[in-house]
Amino acid sequence: MRRLPVFLVLDLSESMIGDDHRRLQEGIKDLLSTLKTDPQALETVYLSVIGFAGQARTIVPLVELPSFFAPRLPVGSGTSLGRAMMHLMDEMDTQVRKTTPDQKGDWKPIVYLMTDGKPTDSIDAAVNRWNKGYASRAQLIAVGIGQYASSGALRRFTESVLNFVNGGEQDFKKFIRWISQSVSVQSRSVGMSDSSDTAPLATFDESFLKKVEQAASQIVQDEDFAIVRATCAKTKLPYLMKFERAPAQIRSQHIALEITPYSLIGVFPVEKDYAEWSDHNAIEGIISSDQLIGSPGCPHCGNPIGFAMCSCGSIMCISGPGPATCPACNREANFDFGEGPGFDVTRARG
């Protein structure tokens, strides 16, 4: 039987850390368990997972459903949508079977692309390559997760752009169920239509999933979140402090000053492969510590102060005032509580 290739292209950038990343991890398991109850999907669907942050890589190559197991999803710095689409096209070239005189090739691949932010790399080359040689060979459904996803960038690749608008636990389960139902519908439809046709999607509930009709402008720097990287002084493992923009005004009797503070959402441990998924050539931004509201402890070792800056510029955790060794430069420094104006902090690209 001919295969129906389904690619999941997932945003694994720092801005996804927290609930979105956890739900995505659990959602793949839910998607898999639902599809494995569909006999037609079991016979036709081959599933692949591609992740992208600063880098884009295949996490699971195309594999039949019975042999597919939900992978661990890493986290990295950056939202390299251009790299992700380039990698997807390379994978389509090597993994999707073409029709030959001896046999029919795979059905038209279906791609579900999910991202919560704005591209931090140039997408022009990928857009040109996709629209010239791949848009007619695959069906791309792009889903922006949350209010900060760039629908304008996604619409340069496809008109099938949806926005997951709520983000609550139950709505995300409904969203994953909708993807499962769509894949099931698509697996049943391919045998009844020509492979050049667009496979149908399941009907979606507009209370949490809406079609984006108008493109927004592309923004390279994601200003909606401030992600600060730090390193555990004891384990030397990285962790991320995620702050969300909350514009406000500071007023006194004599002055009104517009600032953009960022409130702490949470602190999240990440693994050593964080560096492998990050774009080390990206130009990162700077943010003042005065704009960051909230300072958590270390999620790896439990040190109560997770936001201490070494003279080398690295952020680390400490147990309190006094001497500590920086895990980045390996120098010992004497830490104390600072007074006066804030200091500049390197912010990741999100």
N, C-alpha and C positions, 0 to 999 in steps of 0.2 A: 504494500500500500504506500502511496506517495506521502511524504512527510509535510506537515504544516509547521514551519519554523516560527517560533514566537520568541522575540528578544525583549527582555526587561532591561532597560537602560536607566540606571538608578543614580540619583544625585547622592553622593556620600560625603559632601562637604561639611565643614564645621558648623555651618548654620543649621544643618539637619540634626545636630547632636541634641539629645534629649528625647522628648516624646515622639517627634517625627521619625527619628532613627529607630527607636524601639518598635514603634508601630509598623514601620517598613519591614523590620526583621521578622516580627510576628506575622505580618501580612503575607509574606512569602509562604510561610508554613500553612496559613489558612487557605491561600490560593491553591497550594499543592493538594491539600487534603480534599478540597472541593472538586478539583479537576479529576482526581483519581477515582471519584465515584461515577464519572461519565465514561461509558464504554467507548463512545466515538472519539473522545479526546484522548483516551488511553491508547487508541490505535494510531492516531494521526499526529498528535501534538508533540513536538520536540521543543524543549525549553532551554533558553540560555540566559544567563545573568551577566550584564556588563555594568561595572561600577565606574563612576568618575568623580574626581575631586580636582586636585591640581593635575593628576595623571588620569588616564583612562585605561582600564584593563578588563580582560575577561575573567570573571570569577568562576563561572560555570560555562563550559562550551555547550553547544547544542547536544542535548541528551534526551532520550525518550522518557516520558513521564514515570514509568515504573522504576527507572533507575535514578531519578532525580531526588536529591536530598537538599533541603534548604541550607545554604552556606552561612557562615558568619560574615556580616557586613562590616568592613573596616571604616575608618574615618580619615580624611586628609584635608589639606589646606587648599582652598581654591575651588572654583566652579567652572572647570574648563569644558564648556559645552561644545566648543569647536573640536577639541581633541576627542571628546566622546563620540561625536558624529563621524569623525574621520575613522576612529577605531571600529565603530559599527559597520561602516562601509567596507573596511578591510575584512572584517569577520564575515560579512555577507559574501564577499568574493571567494573566501576560502571554505566556508562551511555550508553554504547553500548549494545544493546539487542543481546543475543546469541540465536542461533537456538535451539529449544526444540522439543520434539515429537509432541507438539500441534501446533507449529507455526514456521515459518521461522524467523530468526533474521534479524538484519540490514544488509545492504550492507557493503562491506569492507570500513572502514573509510578512509577519505582522509585528510591529514594534510599539511597545508601550514605553514612552520616555517620561520620567517623573523628576521634577526639580522644584525646589522651593525658593530659588534665588535668581540672581542675574549673572550672566556669563562674565567671567573674569579674564577671558582670553578673546582674541579675535575670532569671529565665526564666519567671516566673509568667504574664505577659501572653502570651508565645509559646506556653506550654503550653495555656492556655485557648483561644487562637485555633486552634492546631493540632488539638486534640481536638474542638473544636466544628465546624470546617468543612473540615479537610484530612485527618485521619487515615483517613477512609473513602475518600478520593479518591486516596491514594498509599500505596505500601508502603515503610515506613521500616525499614532495617536499620542499627542503630547499633553501632559497633565501638569499644570502648575499647582503646587501645594501651598496653600496659604495666600495671604494678601501681598506678599512681596515678590512673588514669582514674576519674571518678565515675560508676559504674553507676547510682547513685540518681537523678542528674539525667537520664540518658539514658532510664531506664525511665519517667519522667514523660511522655515522648513516644511510646514504643513498648515492647511486650513483647519485641520481637526485638532483644535486646541481647546482643552477643557480646564476649568479651574475648580479645584477642591476647596470650597469656601469656608468650611466650618473648622474642622480639625479636632473635634471631640472624639472620644474613644469609640462610641457607637457609630458615629458617622464614618470614621475610618474603616470600621468593619464592613459597613455597607458599601463603601468605595471598593474595597478588596473583593467583596462579593460581586459587585458589578463587573470588575475585570474578569473574575472567574466565569460569570455568565456570558460575557462577551466572547471569551475564548471558546467556550462550549458552543455558542451559536456559530462562531466562525468555523469551528471544526466540523460542524454538521453541514455548513453551507458550501464548503469547498468542493465537495463531490457533486454538487448540483448546479455549479456555475463554472464559467471559464476562469482560469487562474488570473486573468488580467482584470477581472472585476474586483470591486471593493467589497470586502466581506462586511456584513452588517455588525453593528454594535448592539448590545442589550440596551433596552430602554433605561434611562437613568433618572433618578429622583433629583429634581432641580433645587430641592431644599439644601443639598450639600454639594452638587456637581452642576456647574453651569458651562455652557459653551461660550467661548470668548469670540465675539464677532468683530472686535476692533483692535488693531495692533497698537501697543504702547511703544514708546521710544526705548531703544536699547541703552542700558546703563552699564558701564563696565565695572565701576566700583560699587559694591553693595554697601550702602550706608545705613541700612535698616537694622543691622546687627553690628555689635563690636565683639569680636572673638579675641580673647587674650590667651596666649599659650603660656604654660608654666611647666616646670619640671620638679618632680618630687625629689627632695634632698636625700631621702633614704633609698628609694628604689630606682631613682633616675628614670622613671617612666613619665611620659608626658600626661598632662591633663589640660582641659579647656574650660575657661570661664566664659560663659555666654551672657552677653548683655543685650537687651533690646531697646531700641530708640524710643524715648518718651519725651517729645518736645515740650518745653515748659518755659515760663518766663520768671525771672527773678526781679522782684520789684522792691524798692525802698522808698523813703520819702523824697529822695533826691535823684534817683536813677532807675531806669527800667532797662534791663539787659536781657536780650534774647539769647538763650543758650540751648544746647541740645544734650541733655543728660541721657545716659543709658542705664537702665535698671537691671540688676542681676536677675537672670532667669534660673541659673543653676551652674554647678560645676560638675564636670564629667570626666572620668578616667578614660584614657585611650591607650592603645597598645603600641609596641615598638614599630609596627608597620605603618604607623601614622606618617613617618618621614617618607616612606616609599610611595605613598599616595599623594604627596604634596608637591607643588610646583616650586622648586627652589630658586627659579629664575624670576619669579614674579616680584614686582615692586609692591612692597607692603606699605600700609599707611601708618600714621601716627595719631594717637589720641591722648589727650591730657587725662591724668588720673582724676582730676577734679570733675570730669564728666561721668565717671564710673561710680555708680551708687551700689554699694554692697561689696563685701569682701569675705569669701567663704574660706573654709579650711581645705586641707588637702584630701582628695578622695582616695588616695593610695595608702598613705601612712597615718592619716588622722591628725597631723599637725594642725593646731587651731588657726594658724595664720598661713593662708595660701597665696598671699599677694605681697611678696617681698622682692624688692629689686636689688640685684647685685650691681656693683660698679661696672661690670661688663655689659649691663643692659638686659640680662636675662631675668625672668621672673621665676621665683622658686617658693617653696614652703619653708617655714621655720616654726620652731616650738615656742618662740618668744624672743624678747630682746636678748642680745648676747652674741657670742661667736657662732658661726655656722659656715660650712663649706659649700660653695656654689657647685651644683652638679654639672654646670655648663663649662666653667673655666677652671674648676678644681682649686680655686683660691679661697682661703679663709677670710671672712670679713666679719666685722662687728656690726650687728644690726640693732637699730633703735627705732622708736616711733618718730616719724617725721613731722615737722611743723612748717607752717607757711604755705606758699603756693604749691600746686601739684607738679608732677613730673611727667614727661612724655613717655608713652608706652607704645611699643610696636603692636599694631593690631593686625590680625590675620585677615585674609581677603574674603572669608566667608564661603 
